[in-house]
Amino acid sequence: MTLALDLGLDLAFGALILATALAAVAGQGLFRAVVFFITYGLLLALVWARLGAYDVALAEGVIGAGLTGVLLLMAQGRLRRADALADPPARGKLAAALAGASVTAALVWAWFTLPLPQRIDLDAPMAASGVENPVTAVLLNFRAWDTLLESIVLLAALVGLWMLARDAEWRAPLGPGFHARAGGVLSVFGRLLPPVGLIYGVWLVWAGADQTGGAFQGGTVLAAVILVAMMAGLARAPRVGAPAWHAALAFGPGVFLLAGIAMIAVGGGFLTLPPEFAKPVTVTIEAALTLSIAVTLALLVVGPPEQQNGGGT
Amino acid sequence: MSGLSVLALTGAGLIGLGIYGLLAHAQLLRRVIGFNLVGSGLFLFFGAAGAREMPVDPIPQALIITGIVVAFAASALAVALITALARATGRATLPEESERS
């Protein structure tokens, strides 16, 4: 009975997700496509929770649906202002559908044919990792190289995005300029949400060592706090070159690198954490990384410096 | 068929839908949406594969979280490129083959 119910739920989720994805791909109008994409991301987060992958569920909810959603909505607004919303009808539909369907068919075949891989036994390394959440241990200890390079990739993306600014606008504040109507929904929520978000974000990072959460999920919640504060007019968007913001951007990767090098001195190797230092080093890297992730993600959403020409957002 | 297979096949379907959106649409913002569908579909497929034995394997989970963050950074860069193109040319579509000189 419960098995049938479980299968029914999975079928319902699968159908809903495919339907919202189809609406995001083939539906009329860019704005509607973006809204369906956000709905899709939230449904996907629920499915990750059903799979028991709670850390991924949080990441998908806050980054995949939340931040990407804001990014796409702001992009739609920018295209509207540039009068570039033209959405020509899809072309070469048959060829594109064939390409998509054949990849799907190959993956379906792979799912039912490929053997179960030999699983890596994490019990012994987990005991020496100093943390209880295995996902955090993989991200910051066993595969720390990946995470170090990822934090640098984020910085590279931000630098690439700033490079797209026009020469005349290089000294302007970042982003399109936000205007919240006094007493409107945004300025009220803009005062209500940041303190709650701040506490929740920091808690997610702290709890992430032993439970669900971590630097990326917590950092994204803090990025949302920065964005809401800017959109509500509580904080001003910085300019390129603002020293405090640049320091915040480089702090996480910098601490990560230095901690990695320090591990050579205490006997491990680059980024190899000896068990007696594992917990404090992991927590230090996570805390530093959180600050940089929060600022980098927020500035990635805000976009390159732009001259404000008096228009609303 | 198990619930896990349903979710894996949903992932496979999402990848196909994303590829369709990526190839068929001229509007570049729609292509970014297609790219994100391919990514999240792939993550779901991969995650379901890591959940075939209990407890859920943490290594795919960590790789997927990394992937979600990197996909976001790539989307932000793509959106900035599209906006710059739109401000310079007044459109967010690439030129047709016949329009190129």
Boltz contact constraints between the chains, C-beta under 6 A:
constraints:
  - contact:
      token1: [A, 6]
      token2: [B, 3]
      max_distance: 6.0
  - contact:
      token1: [A, 7]
      token2: [B, 3]
      max_distance: 6.0
  - contact:
      token1: [A, 10]
      token2: [B, 3]
      max_distance: 6.0
  - contact:
      token1: [A, 10]
      token2: [B, 6]
      max_distance: 6.0
  - contact:
      token1: [A, 10]
      token2: [B, 7]
      max_distance: 6.0
  - contact:
      token1: [A, 11]
      token2: [B, 6]
      max_distance: 6.0
  - contact:
      token1: [A, 14]
      token2: [B, 6]
      max_distance: 6.0
  - contact:
      token1: [A, 14]
      token2: [B, 10]
      max_distance: 6.0
  - contact:
      token1: [A, 17]
      token2: [B, 10]
      max_distance: 6.0
  - contact:
      token1: [A, 18]
      token2: [B, 13]
      max_distance: 6.0
  - contact:
      token1: [A, 21]
      token2: [B, 14]
      max_distance: 6.0
  - contact:
      token1: [A, 21]
      token2: [B, 17]
      max_distance: 6.0
  - contact:
      token1: [A, 21]
      token2: [B, 37]
      max_distance: 6.0
  - contact:
      token1: [A, 24]
      token2: [B, 33]
      max_distance: 6.0
  - contact:
      token1: [A, 25]
      token2: [B, 17]
      max_distance: 6.0
  - contact:
      token1: [A, 25]
      token2: [B, 21]
      max_distance: 6.0
  - contact:
      token1: [A, 30]
      token2: [B, 29]
      max_distance: 6.0
  - contact:
      token1: [A, 33]
      token2: [B, 33]
      max_distance: 6.0
  - contact:
      token1: [A, 37]
      token2: [B, 33]
      max_distance: 6.0
  - contact:
      token1: [A, 44]
      token2: [B, 40]
      max_distance: 6.0
  - contact:
      token1: [A, 51]
      token2: [B, 51]
      max_distance: 6.0
  - contact:
      token1: [A, 52]
      token2: [B, 56]
      max_distance: 6.0
  - contact:
      token1: [A, 53]
      token2: [B, 47]
      max_distance: 6.0
  - contact:
      token1: [A, 53]
      token2: [B, 56]
      max_distance: 6.0
  - contact:
      token1: [A, 53]
      token2: [B, 61]
      max_distance: 6.0
  - contact:
      token1: [A, 55]
      token2: [B, 61]
      max_distance: 6.0
  - contact:
      token1: [A, 56]
      token2: [B, 61]
      max_distance: 6.0
  - contact:
      token1: [A, 56]
      token2: [B, 64]
      max_distance: 6.0
  - contact:
      token1: [A, 59]
      token2: [B, 65]
      max_distance: 6.0
  - contact:
      token1: [A, 59]
      token2: [B, 68]
      max_distance: 6.0
  - contact:
      token1: [A, 63]
      token2: [B, 68]
      max_distance: 6.0
  - contact:
      token1: [A, 63]
      token2: [B, 72]
      max_distance: 6.0
  - contact:
      token1: [A, 64]
      token2: [B, 68]
      max_distance: 6.0
  - contact:
      token1: [A, 67]
      token2: [B, 72]
      max_distance: 6.0
  - contact:
      token1: [A, 68]
      token2: [B, 72]
      max_distance: 6.0
  - contact:
      token1: [A, 68]
      token2: [B, 75]
      max_distance: 6.0
  - contact:
      token1: [A, 71]
      token2: [B, 76]
      max_distance: 6.0
  - contact:
      token1: [A, 71]
      token2: [B, 79]
      max_distance: 6.0
  - contact:
      token1: [A, 75]
      token2: [B, 29]
      max_distance: 6.0
  - contact:
      token1: [A, 75]
      token2: [B, 79]
      max_distance: 6.0
  - contact:
      token1: [A, 78]
      token2: [B, 83]
      max_distance: 6.0
  - contact:
      token1: [A, 79]
      token2: [B, 86]
      max_distance: 6.0
  - contact:
      token1: [A, 79]
      token2: [B, 92]
      max_distance: 6.0
  - contact:
      token1: [A, 82]
      token2: [B, 86]
      max_distance: 6.0
  - contact:
      token1: [A, 82]
      token2: [B, 87]
      max_distance: 6.0
  - contact:
      token1: [A, 83]
      token2: [B, 90]
      max_distance: 6.0
  - contact:
      token1: [A, 84]
      token2: [B, 86]
      max_distance: 6.0
  - contact:
      token1: [A, 84]
      token2: [B, 90]
      max_distance: 6.0
  - contact:
      token1: [A, 84]
      token2: [B, 91]
      max_distance: 6.0
  - contact:
      token1: [A, 84]
      token2: [B, 92]
      max_distance: 6.0
  - contact:
      token1: [A, 87]
      token2: [B, 27]
      max_distance: 6.0
  - contact:
      token1: [A, 88]
      token2: [B, 26]
      max_distance: 6.0
  - contact:
      token1: [A, 90]
      token2: [B, 24]
      max_distance: 6.0
  - contact:
      token1: [A, 90]
      token2: [B, 25]
      max_distance: 6.0
  - contact:
      token1: [A, 93]
      token2: [B, 24]
      max_distance: 6.0
  - contact:
      token1: [A, 96]
      token2: [B, 20]
      max_distance: 6.0
  - contact:
      token1: [A, 96]
      token2: [B, 23]
      max_distance: 6.0
  - contact:
      token1: [A, 96]
      token2: [B, 24]
      max_distance: 6.0
  - contact:
      token1: [A, 97]
      token2: [B, 20]
      max_distance: 6.0
  - contact:
      token1: [A, 99]
      token2: [B, 19]
      max_distance: 6.0
  - contact:
      token1: [A, 99]
      token2: [B, 23]
      max_distance: 6.0
  - contact:
      token1: [A, 100]
      token2: [B, 16]
      max_distance: 6.0
  - contact:
      token1: [A, 100]
      token2: [B, 19]
      max_distance: 6.0
  - contact:
      token1: [A, 100]
      token2: [B, 20]
      max_distance: 6.0
  - contact:
      token1: [A, 101]
      token2: [B, 16]
      max_distance: 6.0
  - contact:
      token1: [A, 103]
      token2: [B, 15]
      max_distance: 6.0
  - contact:
      token1: [A, 103]
      token2: [B, 16]
      max_distance: 6.0
  - contact:
      token1: [A, 103]
      token2: [B, 19]
      max_distance: 6.0
  - contact:
      token1: [A, 104]
      token2: [B, 12]
      max_distance: 6.0
  - contact:
      token1: [A, 104]
      token2: [B, 13]
      max_distance: 6.0
  - contact:
      token1: [A, 104]
      token2: [B, 16]
      max_distance: 6.0
  - contact:
      token1: [A, 107]
      token2: [B, 12]
      max_distance: 6.0
  - contact:
      token1: [A, 108]
      token2: [B, 9]
      max_distance: 6.0
  - contact:
      token1: [A, 108]
      token2: [B, 12]
      max_distance: 6.0
  - contact:
      token1: [A, 111]
      token2: [B, 8]
      max_distance: 6.0
  - contact:
      token1: [A, 134]
      token2: [B, 58]
      max_distance: 6.0
  - contact:
      token1: [A, 135]
      token2: [B, 58]
      max_distance: 6.0
  - contact:
      token1: [A, 135]
      token2: [B, 61]
      max_distance: 6.0
  - contact:
      token1: [A, 135]
      token2: [B, 62]
      max_distance: 6.0
  - contact:
      token1: [A, 138]
      token2: [B, 58]
      max_distance: 6.0
  - contact:
      token1: [A, 138]
      token2: [B, 59]
      max_distance: 6.0
  - contact:
      token1: [A, 138]
      token2: [B, 62]
      max_distance: 6.0
  - contact:
      token1: [A, 139]
      token2: [B, 62]
      max_distance: 6.0
  - contact:
      token1: [A, 146]
      token2: [B, 66]
      max_distance: 6.0
  - contact:
      token1: [A, 150]
      token2: [B, 66]
      max_distance: 6.0
  - contact:
      token1: [A, 153]
      token2: [B, 70]
      max_distance: 6.0
  - contact:
      token1: [A, 154]
      token2: [B, 73]
      max_distance: 6.0
  - contact:
      token1: [A, 157]
      token2: [B, 73]
      max_distance: 6.0
  - contact:
      token1: [A, 157]
      token2: [B, 77]
      max_distance: 6.0
  - contact:
      token1: [A, 160]
      token2: [B, 77]
      max_distance: 6.0
  - contact:
      token1: [A, 161]
      token2: [B, 77]
      max_distance: 6.0
  - contact:
      token1: [A, 161]
      token2: [B, 80]
      max_distance: 6.0
  - contact:
      token1: [A, 164]
      token2: [B, 80]
      max_distance: 6.0
  - contact:
      token1: [A, 164]
      token2: [B, 84]
      max_distance: 6.0
  - contact:
      token1: [A, 216]
      token2: [B, 65]
      max_distance: 6.0
  - contact:
      token1: [A, 216]
      token2: [B, 69]
      max_distance: 6.0
  - contact:
      token1: [A, 300]
      token2: [B, 76]
      max_distance: 6.0
  - contact:
      token1: [A, 303]
      token2: [B, 80]
      max_distance: 6.0
  - contact:
      token1: [A, 304]
      token2: [B, 80]
      max_distance: 6.0
